[in-house]
Amino acid sequence: MRKIIEYKTLPEKKIFVKYADGMQGKISLEKISTRKQFAELCKEDIIEDAKLDEKSGDIIVNGNIELCKNAMYGILDLKKQMAGLGLSMDD
């Protein structure tokens, strides 16, 4: 089971996430902020109100937007694999 041990909100709708197994990195929330269910992320500085949900272990933004720990892990893993191939994924 993946466990977030550290997270930090960053400027430009980005978030840094670190997992117990050492996986870590920055994830841009810019692209998902265009989806209807994540529209609140379009508001300036809204990402500063982020908390780790004790029950699910996911990051909750603005009290109601859930950022799945497994999905974020998958993004970081994909970025790592792409870097290993000499490719880059936009942040």
C-alpha positions as CSV (number, residue, x, y, z in Angstrom):
1,M,0.0,0.0,0.0
2,R,1.4,3.4,-1.0
3,K,1.8,5.9,1.8
4,I,2.5,9.6,1.4
5,I,5.0,10.7,4.1
6,E,5.5,14.3,2.9
7,Y,3.8,16.7,0.6
8,K,4.2,20.4,-0.1
9,T,2.3,22.8,-2.3
10,L,4.3,24.7,-4.8
11,P,3.7,27.8,-7.0
12,E,2.1,27.4,-10.4
13,K,-0.4,24.7,-9.3
14,K,2.2,22.1,-8.5
15,I,2.6,19.8,-5.6
16,F,5.6,17.8,-4.3
17,V,4.8,14.4,-3.0
18,K,7.1,11.9,-1.2
19,Y,6.2,8.2,-0.5
20,A,7.4,5.9,2.2
21,D,9.2,3.7,-0.5
22,G,11.3,6.7,-1.6
23,M,9.3,7.6,-4.7
24,Q,9.1,11.4,-4.9
25,G,8.6,14.3,-7.2
26,K,6.6,17.2,-8.4
27,I,3.2,16.9,-10.1
28,S,1.5,19.7,-12.1
29,L,-2.2,20.1,-11.4
30,E,-2.6,22.5,-14.3
31,K,-4.0,20.0,-16.7
32,I,-6.5,18.4,-14.3
33,S,-7.7,21.9,-13.3
34,T,-9.5,22.1,-16.6
35,R,-11.8,19.2,-15.8
36,K,-15.2,20.2,-14.3
37,Q,-14.8,18.3,-11.1
38,F,-11.4,20.0,-10.4
39,A,-12.5,23.5,-11.5
40,E,-11.7,24.9,-8.1
41,L,-8.0,24.3,-8.8
42,C,-8.3,27.1,-11.4
43,K,-8.7,29.6,-8.6
44,E,-5.5,31.4,-7.6
45,D,-3.6,29.9,-4.6
46,I,-6.3,27.3,-3.9
47,I,-3.7,24.5,-3.8
48,E,-2.3,26.1,-0.6
49,D,-5.3,24.6,1.3
50,A,-4.2,20.9,1.1
51,K,-4.4,18.3,3.8
52,L,-3.6,14.6,4.0
53,D,-6.7,12.6,4.7
54,E,-6.0,10.3,7.6
55,K,-8.5,7.6,6.5
56,S,-7.7,7.3,2.8
57,G,-4.1,8.6,2.8
58,D,-5.0,10.8,-0.2
59,I,-4.4,14.6,-0.4
60,I,-7.6,16.7,-0.1
61,V,-7.5,20.1,-1.6
62,N,-10.0,22.8,-0.5
63,G,-11.8,20.3,1.6
64,N,-13.4,18.5,-1.3
65,I,-11.0,17.7,-4.1
66,E,-9.4,14.4,-3.6
67,L,-6.0,13.7,-5.2
68,C,-5.6,10.0,-5.2
69,K,-2.3,8.8,-3.8
70,N,-2.1,5.8,-6.2
71,A,-2.8,8.0,-9.3
72,M,-0.1,10.4,-8.2
73,Y,2.3,7.6,-7.6
74,G,1.6,6.3,-11.1
75,I,2.4,9.7,-12.6
76,L,5.7,9.9,-10.7
77,D,6.5,6.3,-11.8
78,L,5.8,7.1,-15.4
79,K,7.9,10.3,-15.2
80,K,10.8,8.2,-13.8
81,Q,10.5,5.5,-16.5
82,M,10.4,8.2,-19.2
83,A,13.5,9.9,-17.8
84,G,15.2,6.5,-17.9
85,L,14.5,6.5,-21.6
86,G,15.8,10.0,-22.1
87,L,12.3,11.4,-22.5
88,S,10.7,14.1,-20.5
89,M,7.1,14.7,-19.3
90,D,5.9,18.3,-18.9
91,D,5.5,19.3,-15.3
